[in-house]
């Protein structure tokens, strides 16, 4: 009798153990299932936000094409692509916002790679001179290096040789650091690469970025005087040596709402503000643009998706040069 009761007790323990094990497995499976469901929901939400961003990209392309169709001779701030600003649009379960900026309303850093001017004693180019002038005149620039050193270092970063230009920096400078690296000796793909160049600490970057940009694969230096913002007047005075900052601000202040109709009209204003010897630099300015940057943000439920698209508008068509997901380019 005792043996039989012992057997029953052992069987009961085994049954309880199996029930407990099954319960643990059920809880584990339930938890894994919830994780997988949440992961799948997040992926679907992320994908939906991404498609919303692609939709904004298509809308921006149509806006640029319409602007080019409306006026093929100039690009201005009163055209469709520029007048939408940072407007936010409602979409199913979220919002969508985007902003287009003109990449020819800033100094293209890749232009520093242009071959030096013939018969130039300084062996440099207009973009290098402009960057130096910008750095010199940006108010309260928190720099650890001189403005000349920083401008020369950008020039060295882009040129194809390993010969240090004046006070610049080449491989020997960067290889001697705690975390060594080499110079690119090629064009920038993004303004974020400027952080690697000697002297461009985060505080300097914050001050410089409103005036500079990067057009991937292009050394174009053609500033659109119709899309420069008043707060970017320093770009004009940096490129036109005889034009003061106040004179540059006056030139942009005198710009018609629909922009200058010709580049000569712009230079008439420059001359009125004391600008001289402008014939040699006319090729550095234009009244229309080909390169643009679109920054898009899509919010879907609790998810946020950011995308930066670089666009090239030419001959009635708009092509995508590059995309970057997340952050700012």
Secondary structure, DSSP 8 states (H G I E B T S, - for coil): -HHHHHHHHHHHHHHHHHHHHHHHHHHHHHHHHHHHHHHHHHHHHHHHHHHHHHHHHHHHHHHHHHHHHH-SS---TTSHHHHTTT-EEEETTEEEEEEEEETTSSEEGGGGGS---TT-TT---HHHHHHHHHHHHSTT---SS-HHHHHHHHHHHHSSS----TT---HHHHHTSSS------S--SSGGGGGGSTT--HHHHHHHTTTEE--TT-----EETTT--GGGHHHHHHHSTT--HHHHHHHHHTS-TT--SSHHHHHHHHHHTT----GGGGGGEES---EEEEEEEEEETTEEEEEEEEEEEETTEEEEEEEEESS--
